[in-house]
Amino acid sequence: MMKPPKRIVRFSYLMHATGLSRGACYREMKSNPEFPKKIVLGIRAIGFDADEVDAFVKKLIERGTI
């Protein structure tokens, strides 16, 4: 049985889900190893695994930091 493909979401989804600004997301990408990893989609485009973003937000909620 085949595993369903990952759902890739764009940067706007990441910002909306985390409540962080664009700049804050970039700072987190550099400094926080738990932050969802980017997926390079093109020369000027990145995306994120939707499951990783959702799991990260769930962790923030559980810790009470969001």
Secondary structure, 3 states (H helix, E strand, C coil): CCCCCCCEEEHHHHHHHHCCCHHHHHHHHHHCCCCCCEEEEECCEEEEEHHHHHHHHHHHHHHCCC
